[in-house]
Amino acid sequence: MLTQKDLKEFENKFLAPYAMKSFESRGRAHKEEEHSYRSAYQRDRDRVIHSAAFRRLEYKTQVFVNHEGDYYRTRLTHTLEVSQIARTIATALGLNVDLVEAIALAHDLGHTPFGHSGEDALNELMAQFGGFNHNVHGLRVVDILEERYPEFPGLNLSWEVREGIAKHSSAFDQMGSLKEFDTGEQVTLETQVVDIADEIAYDNHDLDDGLTSGLLKEADLESLELWNNTYQKVTAKYHGLDAEKIKFQVIKSLIDVQVTDLIHQTEESLKKLGVDSWEKAKKIDKKVVSFSKDMLELRKPLRGFLMERLYCHYRVVRMANKAKRFIEELFKIYVEKPQQLPPHIHIRIKKEFVQRVVCDYIAGMTDRYALDEYKKLFDPYEKV
C-alpha cells in the first residue's frame, strides 16, 4: 500500500521539476487529515466525479440542445474528452496528471443549461447584482452549493484546483475576477494544459457534430489548409472507407497533430525560459503551454469557419435565442414569487438575496429540467 510518504517520493521521482506536487499544495479552506493512500488532487478528482453538478452535465448543452438527438456531445461528454486530451499532454510533459484531471473534470461545473446563451441571459439578468460568470459560479458550486459533507460546505477542494476553475480561460471562457486568486501570478502549468485541451476538444468535436448535423458540409472545408492536409493524408492511407469512418479518422488526426505540436512547442519554451520549478512557471508573464506560430496560423481559419458557419448558423441562433427566452421568463417569475421555488432552495433567501438564489437554482438546471419547469409554470394544461 502506498503511504503519503511513498506518494511524495513518487511525485519527486517521476514528475518534472516544474510540475505542481500535491504535497506542496496551498491546502484546503477547511483543514482535513490527508487520506492514507490518496493524494490531495486524487481526492479532489473523486469528489468532483461524485458531485451532483458533475452528473447534471450529462443533460446540459454543448452546441446542440439535448432533444436535438442523442449523438451530439453534451457538457459531460465534452468534459470527459477535455480530460482525456489534457491527461495525454500532461503525461508527455511530466506534469501532475491528477491535478490536470481534477481541473479538467471540474472546469465546466458552473455552466448553465443551454450553453453560452444561458450564461449570457443570466449575466444580463444579474447585471445589477454582480453579473454571472460560469467560472466564478463553478467555484461557488464547489465551495458552497454542493452539500455532501457534515464538516464543511461544498467539496473543500485544494487551492490549485479551485484556482484552475476560477481562472480557466479559452476563446469562449473568460477567467473570473476573485480577489483570492488575483495574485498577479500566472496559473499553474496544469491549468494551462486544461485551458488548451478545452479548445482542442471543442474545436474538433464541434466540427464533428456540425458535420453530423448537416449544418456543415465537408466540401466547404476543402479551402481550410489544416482540414485539407489531414483529409488528404487519411484518404491516402485508407482506401475504400465509408464517409463516417473517414470523418472519424480525420477528426482523430486533427486532434493528434495539434496535441503533438503543442507538446513539442511547450517543451521548447520550457527549456528556452529555463523553467525548473512550478514557482518559476507561475512568475512568467505569459502562458508557456502553447502552440507553435505555424499551428496558430493553421487553426485561425478553422476557428473562424466554425464561428461563421456553425455557431452563427440560423438554426443554432434560433435555438440559442429560444433558450435565452426560457431562462429570462423563469428568472422573472421566480423572483416575482419565490414561493414557487422548492423548499430547500426557498429557505436560502433568508441568508442571500433572492436574485442570487434564483440565479443559482437556474444555473444548476439541466436543459430538460429547465424545459419541464417552463411548461409547468406557463402551460395551463401542464400538471405542476
Secondary structure, DSSP 8 states (H G I E B T S, - for coil): ---HHHHHHHHHHHS-TTS--GGG---BSS-----SSS-HHHHHHHHHHTSHHHHHGGGSBSSS-GGG-SSS-BHHHHHHHHHHHHHHHHHHHT--HHHHHHHHHHTTTT--TTHHHHHHHHHHHTGGGT---HHHHHHHIIIII----SSSSS---BHHHHHHHHT---SS------GGG--SS---HHHHHHHHHHHHHHHHHHHHHHHHHTSS-HHHHTT-HHHHHHHHHHHHHS-S--HHHHHHHHHHHHHHHHHHHHHHHHHHHHHHHT--SHHHHHHSSS-SS---HHHHHHHHHHHHHHIIIIITSHHHHHHHHHHHHHHHHHHHHHHH-GGGS-HHHHGGGGTS-HHHHHHHHHHT--HHHHHHHHHHHH-TTS--
